[in-house]
Amino acid sequence: MNSTNDIKKKAWLFVLLLGFISLLADITYEGARSITGPYLGMLGATSAVIGFAAGFGEMVGYLVRLASGYWADKTRRYWLLTIVGYSMNLLAIPLLAFVGKWQWAVALLILERIGKGLRTPSRDVMLSQATKQTGRGIGFGFHEAMDQIGAVTGPIIVSIVLARQLGYREAFLVLGVPALLAITLVMVARFLYPKPQEFEPAYKGVQTSGYSQAFWIYLAAVALIGAGYVDYPLIGFHLSRTGSVSASVIALLYSLAMGVDALAALAFGAWFDRVGVSVVGVSALVSALFAPLVFLVTASYGPILGMVLWGIGMGAQESVMRAALAEMVSPQRRGTAYGFFNTVYGVSWFLGSFMMGVIYQFSIPAMVSVSVILETAAALLIFLNRSKLRGGAL
Protein backbone atom coordinates (compact mmCIF):
# COMPACT_ATOMS: atom_id res chain seq x y z
CA MET A 1 0.00 0.00 0.00
CA ASN A 2 1.43 3.39 -0.93
CA SER A 3 1.93 6.28 1.49
CA THR A 4 -1.04 8.26 0.16
CA ASN A 5 -3.43 5.42 0.89
CA ASP A 6 -1.83 4.97 4.31
CA ILE A 7 -2.52 8.62 5.14
CA LYS A 8 -6.13 8.39 3.93
CA LYS A 9 -6.73 5.24 5.95
CA LYS A 10 -5.28 6.87 9.04
CA ALA A 11 -7.43 9.97 8.46
CA TRP A 12 -10.57 7.85 8.13
CA LEU A 13 -9.77 6.06 11.39
CA PHE A 14 -9.38 9.45 13.08
CA VAL A 15 -12.73 10.65 11.69
CA LEU A 16 -14.32 7.37 12.85
CA LEU A 17 -12.88 7.83 16.32
CA LEU A 18 -14.16 11.42 16.57
CA GLY A 19 -17.54 10.16 15.34
CA PHE A 20 -17.79 7.60 18.14
CA ILE A 21 -16.78 10.24 20.68
CA SER A 22 -19.59 12.49 19.44
CA LEU A 23 -22.05 9.59 19.49
CA LEU A 24 -21.26 8.85 23.15
CA ALA A 25 -21.26 12.55 24.05
CA ASP A 26 -24.67 13.07 22.47
CA ILE A 27 -26.08 10.05 24.27
CA THR A 28 -24.96 11.73 27.50
CA TYR A 29 -26.15 15.31 27.16
CA GLU A 30 -29.12 14.79 24.83
CA GLY A 31 -30.32 12.03 27.15
CA ALA A 32 -29.97 14.45 30.06
CA ARG A 33 -31.70 17.24 28.16
CA SER A 34 -34.81 15.09 27.81
CA ILE A 35 -35.35 15.14 31.60
CA THR A 36 -33.61 18.27 32.93
CA GLY A 37 -36.87 20.27 32.82
CA PRO A 38 -38.88 17.98 35.11
CA TYR A 39 -35.78 17.32 37.26
CA LEU A 40 -35.32 21.02 37.94
CA GLY A 41 -39.02 21.23 38.70
CA MET A 42 -38.68 18.38 41.19
CA LEU A 43 -35.88 20.33 42.90
CA GLY A 44 -38.17 23.35 43.23
CA ALA A 45 -37.23 25.49 40.23
CA THR A 46 -39.95 27.61 38.61
CA SER A 47 -40.73 27.64 34.88
CA ALA A 48 -38.99 31.03 34.65
CA VAL A 49 -35.83 29.57 36.18
CA ILE A 50 -35.92 26.58 33.81
CA GLY A 51 -36.36 28.84 30.78
CA PHE A 52 -33.58 31.15 31.95
CA ALA A 53 -31.20 28.25 32.60
CA ALA A 54 -31.74 26.79 29.13
CA GLY A 55 -31.44 30.11 27.30
CA PHE A 56 -28.55 31.48 29.36
CA GLY A 57 -26.61 28.23 29.05
CA GLU A 58 -26.92 28.22 25.27
CA MET A 59 -25.95 31.89 25.02
CA VAL A 60 -22.87 31.47 27.22
CA GLY A 61 -21.90 28.31 25.33
CA TYR A 62 -21.90 30.15 22.01
CA LEU A 63 -20.01 33.14 23.41
CA VAL A 64 -17.34 30.81 24.79
CA ARG A 65 -16.79 29.48 21.26
CA LEU A 66 -15.60 32.91 20.15
CA ALA A 67 -12.93 33.01 22.82
CA SER A 68 -11.94 29.34 22.66
CA GLY A 69 -11.62 29.39 18.87
CA TYR A 70 -9.37 32.44 19.01
CA TRP A 71 -7.26 30.97 21.81
CA ALA A 72 -6.94 27.67 19.95
CA ASP A 73 -5.48 29.45 16.94
CA LYS A 74 -3.16 31.53 19.12
CA THR A 75 -1.78 28.64 21.17
CA ARG A 76 -2.32 25.67 18.81
CA ARG A 77 -3.46 23.75 21.93
CA TYR A 78 -6.36 22.11 20.13
CA TRP A 79 -6.14 18.86 22.07
CA LEU A 80 -5.96 20.59 25.45
CA LEU A 81 -9.13 22.58 24.75
CA THR A 82 -10.85 19.49 23.38
CA ILE A 83 -10.00 17.32 26.41
CA VAL A 84 -10.90 19.98 28.99
CA GLY A 85 -14.07 20.87 27.09
CA TYR A 86 -15.31 17.29 26.79
CA SER A 87 -14.54 16.65 30.47
CA MET A 88 -16.59 19.68 31.59
CA ASN A 89 -19.30 18.98 29.02
CA LEU A 90 -19.83 15.35 30.05
CA LEU A 91 -18.91 14.97 33.72
CA ALA A 92 -21.44 17.66 34.64
CA ILE A 93 -24.24 15.23 33.71
CA PRO A 94 -23.67 12.38 36.22
CA LEU A 95 -22.89 15.01 38.89
CA LEU A 96 -26.53 16.14 38.57
CA ALA A 97 -27.47 12.98 40.47
CA PHE A 98 -25.79 14.30 43.62
CA VAL A 99 -27.23 17.82 43.91
CA GLY A 100 -30.04 18.64 46.29
CA LYS A 101 -30.83 22.20 45.20
CA TRP A 102 -31.91 23.55 41.85
CA GLN A 103 -29.25 26.27 42.03
CA TRP A 104 -26.48 23.68 41.88
CA ALA A 105 -28.24 21.81 39.09
CA VAL A 106 -28.51 25.01 37.03
CA ALA A 107 -24.81 25.71 37.63
CA LEU A 108 -23.91 22.24 36.34
CA LEU A 109 -26.12 22.63 33.27
CA ILE A 110 -24.46 25.95 32.45
CA LEU A 111 -21.04 24.33 33.02
CA GLU A 112 -22.03 21.58 30.56
CA ARG A 113 -22.81 24.19 27.88
CA ILE A 114 -19.55 26.05 28.59
CA GLY A 115 -17.65 22.79 28.13
CA LYS A 116 -19.27 22.19 24.78
CA GLY A 117 -18.46 25.73 23.69
CA LEU A 118 -14.87 25.31 24.83
CA ARG A 119 -14.16 22.15 22.82
CA THR A 120 -16.26 22.58 19.66
CA PRO A 121 -14.03 24.95 17.60
CA SER A 122 -10.87 22.93 18.36
CA ARG A 123 -12.60 19.64 17.60
CA ASP A 124 -13.91 21.02 14.32
CA VAL A 125 -10.46 22.27 13.32
CA MET A 126 -8.93 18.82 13.85
CA LEU A 127 -11.85 17.20 12.02
CA SER A 128 -11.37 19.61 9.12
CA GLN A 129 -7.70 18.66 8.92
CA ALA A 130 -8.51 14.95 8.67
CA THR A 131 -11.30 15.53 6.13
CA LYS A 132 -8.75 17.07 3.79
CA GLN A 133 -7.84 13.43 3.12
CA THR A 134 -11.26 11.77 3.32
CA GLY A 135 -13.27 14.47 1.54
CA ARG A 136 -14.68 17.43 3.46
CA GLY A 137 -18.32 16.68 2.84
CA ILE A 138 -18.36 12.95 3.51
CA GLY A 139 -16.12 13.36 6.58
CA PHE A 140 -18.28 16.02 8.21
CA GLY A 141 -21.39 14.17 7.04
CA PHE A 142 -20.28 10.97 8.73
CA HIS A 143 -19.53 12.88 11.92
CA GLU A 144 -22.99 14.48 11.93
CA ALA A 145 -24.63 11.09 11.29
CA MET A 146 -22.88 9.61 14.33
CA ASP A 147 -23.86 12.69 16.31
CA GLN A 148 -27.54 12.20 15.52
CA ILE A 149 -27.47 8.48 16.28
CA GLY A 150 -26.35 9.49 19.76
CA ALA A 151 -29.03 12.18 19.98
CA VAL A 152 -31.72 9.59 19.26
CA THR A 153 -30.22 6.92 21.53
CA GLY A 154 -29.77 9.07 24.66
CA PRO A 155 -33.46 9.84 25.31
CA ILE A 156 -34.33 6.20 24.58
CA ILE A 157 -31.89 5.03 27.27
CA VAL A 158 -33.37 7.52 29.73
CA SER A 159 -36.92 6.40 28.94
CA ILE A 160 -35.92 2.77 29.59
CA VAL A 161 -34.42 3.71 32.96
CA LEU A 162 -37.56 5.60 33.96
CA ALA A 163 -39.82 2.82 32.66
CA ARG A 164 -38.09 0.44 35.11
CA GLN A 165 -39.43 2.61 37.95
CA LEU A 166 -36.06 4.21 38.61
CA GLY A 167 -35.72 7.96 39.12
CA TYR A 168 -34.02 10.93 37.49
CA ARG A 169 -30.91 10.55 39.64
CA GLU A 170 -30.44 6.96 38.50
CA ALA A 171 -30.85 8.08 34.89
CA PHE A 172 -28.08 10.68 35.27
CA LEU A 173 -25.82 8.03 36.80
CA VAL A 174 -26.49 5.67 33.88
CA LEU A 175 -25.57 8.49 31.49
CA GLY A 176 -22.25 8.68 33.29
CA VAL A 177 -21.22 5.45 31.54
CA PRO A 178 -21.18 6.86 27.97
CA ALA A 179 -19.68 10.06 29.43
CA LEU A 180 -16.67 8.19 30.83
CA LEU A 181 -16.33 6.13 27.64
CA ALA A 182 -16.30 9.31 25.54
CA ILE A 183 -13.62 10.97 27.69
CA THR A 184 -11.55 7.77 27.54
CA LEU A 185 -11.77 7.75 23.74
CA VAL A 186 -10.71 11.41 23.62
CA MET A 187 -7.57 10.44 25.55
CA VAL A 188 -6.99 7.51 23.20
CA ALA A 189 -7.40 9.79 20.18
CA ARG A 190 -4.90 12.26 21.67
CA PHE A 191 -2.40 9.42 22.13
CA LEU A 192 -2.88 7.93 18.65
CA TYR A 193 -3.15 11.23 16.72
CA PRO A 194 -1.12 13.88 18.58
CA LYS A 195 -0.66 15.99 15.43
CA PRO A 196 -3.80 15.86 13.23
CA GLN A 197 -2.47 18.92 11.36
CA GLU A 198 -0.22 16.50 9.49
CA PHE A 199 -3.29 15.34 7.54
CA GLU A 200 -3.42 18.74 5.83
CA PRO A 201 -0.39 20.12 3.99
CA ALA A 202 0.93 23.44 5.24
CA TYR A 203 -0.93 26.41 3.80
CA LYS A 204 1.20 28.26 1.23
CA GLY A 205 -0.92 31.38 0.76
CA VAL A 206 -0.47 34.85 2.21
CA GLN A 207 -1.95 35.36 5.68
CA THR A 208 -4.03 38.55 5.70
CA SER A 209 -5.32 40.59 8.64
CA GLY A 210 -8.98 39.87 7.88
CA TYR A 211 -11.24 37.27 6.35
CA SER A 212 -12.04 37.13 2.67
CA GLN A 213 -15.14 38.52 1.00
CA ALA A 214 -16.27 34.93 0.43
CA PHE A 215 -16.22 34.29 4.19
CA TRP A 216 -18.49 37.26 4.93
CA ILE A 217 -20.89 36.39 2.11
CA TYR A 218 -21.08 32.83 3.36
CA LEU A 219 -21.57 33.98 6.95
CA ALA A 220 -24.47 36.21 5.85
CA ALA A 221 -26.10 33.23 4.11
CA VAL A 222 -25.62 31.07 7.20
CA ALA A 223 -27.22 33.75 9.38
CA LEU A 224 -30.27 33.84 7.07
CA ILE A 225 -30.57 30.05 7.16
CA GLY A 226 -30.41 30.00 10.96
CA ALA A 227 -32.90 32.85 11.35
CA GLY A 228 -35.40 31.28 8.96
CA TYR A 229 -35.42 27.86 10.61
CA VAL A 230 -38.43 27.26 12.86
CA ASP A 231 -37.32 25.40 15.99
CA TYR A 232 -39.06 22.16 16.94
CA PRO A 233 -40.66 23.36 20.21
CA LEU A 234 -42.80 25.79 18.17
CA ILE A 235 -43.59 23.05 15.65
CA GLY A 236 -44.64 20.71 18.46
CA PHE A 237 -46.71 23.46 20.06
CA HIS A 238 -48.52 24.09 16.76
CA LEU A 239 -49.23 20.41 16.11
CA SER A 240 -50.54 19.97 19.65
CA ARG A 241 -52.69 23.10 19.42
CA THR A 242 -54.26 22.19 16.09
CA GLY A 243 -54.60 18.48 16.76
CA SER A 244 -53.09 17.65 13.35
CA VAL A 245 -51.44 14.60 14.91
CA SER A 246 -51.64 12.92 18.32
CA ALA A 247 -49.27 13.72 21.19
CA SER A 248 -47.40 10.44 20.77
CA VAL A 249 -46.90 11.12 17.06
CA ILE A 250 -45.44 14.57 17.84
CA ALA A 251 -42.60 12.86 19.73
CA LEU A 252 -42.16 10.29 16.97
CA LEU A 253 -41.96 13.04 14.33
CA TYR A 254 -38.92 14.48 16.11
CA SER A 255 -37.28 11.05 16.13
CA LEU A 256 -38.12 10.73 12.43
CA ALA A 257 -36.48 14.09 11.73
CA MET A 258 -33.33 13.08 13.63
CA GLY A 259 -33.08 9.83 11.67
CA VAL A 260 -33.50 11.72 8.39
CA ASP A 261 -30.91 14.22 9.64
CA ALA A 262 -28.31 11.44 9.94
CA LEU A 263 -28.98 10.06 6.45
CA ALA A 264 -29.09 13.54 4.88
CA ALA A 265 -25.74 14.44 6.44
CA LEU A 266 -24.10 11.52 4.67
CA ALA A 267 -25.86 12.11 1.34
CA PHE A 268 -25.29 15.87 1.22
CA GLY A 269 -21.74 15.43 2.47
CA ALA A 270 -20.89 13.11 -0.43
CA TRP A 271 -22.67 15.47 -2.84
CA PHE A 272 -20.68 18.43 -1.50
CA ASP A 273 -17.42 16.65 -2.39
CA ARG A 274 -18.64 16.44 -5.99
CA VAL A 275 -20.18 19.86 -6.62
CA GLY A 276 -19.03 22.14 -3.80
CA VAL A 277 -20.68 24.95 -1.87
CA SER A 278 -23.79 25.11 -4.09
CA VAL A 279 -25.11 22.16 -2.05
CA VAL A 280 -25.60 24.54 0.90
CA GLY A 281 -27.91 26.59 -1.30
CA VAL A 282 -29.85 23.48 -2.29
CA SER A 283 -30.30 22.56 1.37
CA ALA A 284 -31.68 26.05 2.05
CA LEU A 285 -34.24 25.62 -0.75
CA VAL A 286 -35.28 22.26 0.69
CA SER A 287 -35.62 23.92 4.09
CA ALA A 288 -37.86 26.59 2.60
CA LEU A 289 -40.50 23.94 1.84
CA PHE A 290 -40.95 22.44 5.31
CA ALA A 291 -42.78 25.38 6.96
CA PRO A 292 -45.74 25.49 4.50
CA LEU A 293 -46.24 21.74 4.88
CA VAL A 294 -46.02 21.71 8.68
CA PHE A 295 -48.02 24.87 9.43
CA LEU A 296 -50.48 25.24 6.55
CA VAL A 297 -51.45 21.67 5.54
CA THR A 298 -54.05 20.26 7.93
CA ALA A 299 -53.91 16.66 6.67
CA SER A 300 -51.48 14.41 8.58
CA TYR A 301 -49.23 13.93 5.55
CA GLY A 302 -48.28 17.63 5.74
CA PRO A 303 -46.47 17.52 9.09
CA ILE A 304 -44.92 14.14 8.26
CA LEU A 305 -43.50 15.28 4.92
CA GLY A 306 -42.61 18.65 6.41
CA MET A 307 -40.56 17.05 9.18
CA VAL A 308 -38.75 14.87 6.65
CA LEU A 309 -37.70 18.06 4.83
CA TRP A 310 -36.87 19.70 8.18
CA GLY A 311 -34.56 16.78 8.99
CA ILE A 312 -32.95 16.95 5.53
CA GLY A 313 -32.20 20.63 6.04
CA MET A 314 -30.77 20.05 9.51
CA GLY A 315 -28.53 17.20 8.32
CA ALA A 316 -27.19 19.28 5.46
CA GLN A 317 -26.60 22.31 7.67
CA GLU A 318 -24.70 20.41 10.34
CA SER A 319 -22.42 18.71 7.82
CA VAL A 320 -21.81 20.69 4.62
CA MET A 321 -21.91 24.12 6.25
CA ARG A 322 -18.90 23.22 8.40
CA ALA A 323 -17.22 21.47 5.48
CA ALA A 324 -17.61 24.52 3.24
CA LEU A 325 -16.09 26.78 5.88
CA ALA A 326 -12.99 24.59 6.01
CA GLU A 327 -12.46 25.24 2.29
CA MET A 328 -12.60 29.02 2.78
CA VAL A 329 -10.25 29.53 5.73
CA SER A 330 -6.62 28.54 6.17
CA PRO A 331 -5.81 25.99 8.90
CA GLN A 332 -3.93 28.59 10.95
CA ARG A 333 -7.08 30.70 11.43
CA ARG A 334 -9.76 28.05 11.33
CA GLY A 335 -10.37 27.85 15.09
CA THR A 336 -11.33 31.52 15.25
CA ALA A 337 -13.44 31.14 12.12
CA TYR A 338 -15.34 28.15 13.53
CA GLY A 339 -15.90 29.97 16.81
CA PHE A 340 -17.24 33.02 14.98
CA PHE A 341 -19.29 30.89 12.59
CA ASN A 342 -20.92 28.89 15.41
CA THR A 343 -21.72 32.02 17.38
CA VAL A 344 -23.34 33.81 14.43
CA TYR A 345 -25.34 30.70 13.53
CA GLY A 346 -26.47 30.16 17.12
CA VAL A 347 -27.44 33.78 17.74
CA SER A 348 -29.28 33.94 14.40
CA TRP A 349 -31.14 30.73 15.25
CA PHE A 350 -32.12 32.13 18.67
CA LEU A 351 -33.27 35.51 17.34
CA GLY A 352 -35.09 33.85 14.45
CA SER A 353 -36.87 31.41 16.75
CA PHE A 354 -37.97 34.26 19.00
CA MET A 355 -39.16 36.28 16.00
CA MET A 356 -41.08 33.30 14.60
CA GLY A 357 -42.79 32.77 17.95
CA VAL A 358 -43.90 36.39 18.08
CA ILE A 359 -45.19 36.44 14.49
CA TYR A 360 -46.99 33.10 15.06
CA GLN A 361 -49.23 34.77 17.65
CA PHE A 362 -50.55 37.18 15.05
CA SER A 363 -50.46 35.29 11.74
CA ILE A 364 -49.31 31.78 10.95
CA PRO A 365 -49.21 32.41 7.17
CA ALA A 366 -47.04 35.50 7.81
CA MET A 367 -44.63 33.42 9.91
CA VAL A 368 -44.43 30.80 7.17
CA SER A 369 -43.78 33.52 4.59
CA VAL A 370 -40.92 34.97 6.63
CA SER A 371 -39.35 31.51 6.97
CA VAL A 372 -39.62 30.81 3.24
CA ILE A 373 -38.25 34.26 2.31
CA LEU A 374 -35.21 33.96 4.60
CA GLU A 375 -34.30 30.45 3.42
CA THR A 376 -34.78 31.41 -0.23
CA ALA A 377 -32.69 34.57 0.23
CA ALA A 378 -29.88 32.47 1.70
CA ALA A 379 -30.00 30.09 -1.29
CA LEU A 380 -29.92 32.98 -3.77
CA LEU A 381 -26.98 34.58 -1.95
CA ILE A 382 -25.02 31.35 -2.29
CA PHE A 383 -26.01 30.63 -5.90
CA LEU A 384 -25.25 34.17 -7.07
CA ASN A 385 -21.81 34.13 -5.41
CA ARG A 386 -20.85 30.50 -5.91
CA SER A 387 -17.75 31.36 -7.96
CA LYS A 388 -16.43 33.60 -5.15
CA LEU A 389 -17.30 31.02 -2.52
CA ARG A 390 -15.45 28.26 -4.35
CA GLY A 391 -12.21 30.22 -4.44
CA GLY A 392 -12.53 31.99 -1.13
CA ALA A 393 -9.69 30.51 0.94
CA LEU A 394 -7.32 32.95 2.57
Secondary structure, DSSP 8 states (H G I E B T S, - for coil): --HHHHHHHHHHHHHHHHHHHHHHHHHHHHHHHHHHHHHHHHTT--HHHHHHHHHHHHHHHHHHHHHHHHHHHHH--HHHHHHHHHHHHHHHHHHGGG--SHHHHHHHHHHHHHHHHHHHHHHHHHHHHHHHHH-HHHHHHHHHHHHHHHHHHHHHHHHHHHHTT--HHHHHHHHHHHHHHHHHHHHHHHHH-S-GGGGS----S---SS--HHHHHHHHHHHHHHHH---HHHHHHHHHHHTSS-HHHHHHHHHHHHHHHHHHHHHHHHHHHHH-THHHHHHHHHHHTHHHHHHH--STHHHHHHHHHHHHHHHHHHHHHHHHHHHHS-GGGHHHHHHHHHHHHHHHHHHHHHHHHHHHHH-HHHHHHHHHHHHHHHHHHHHHTHHHHHT---
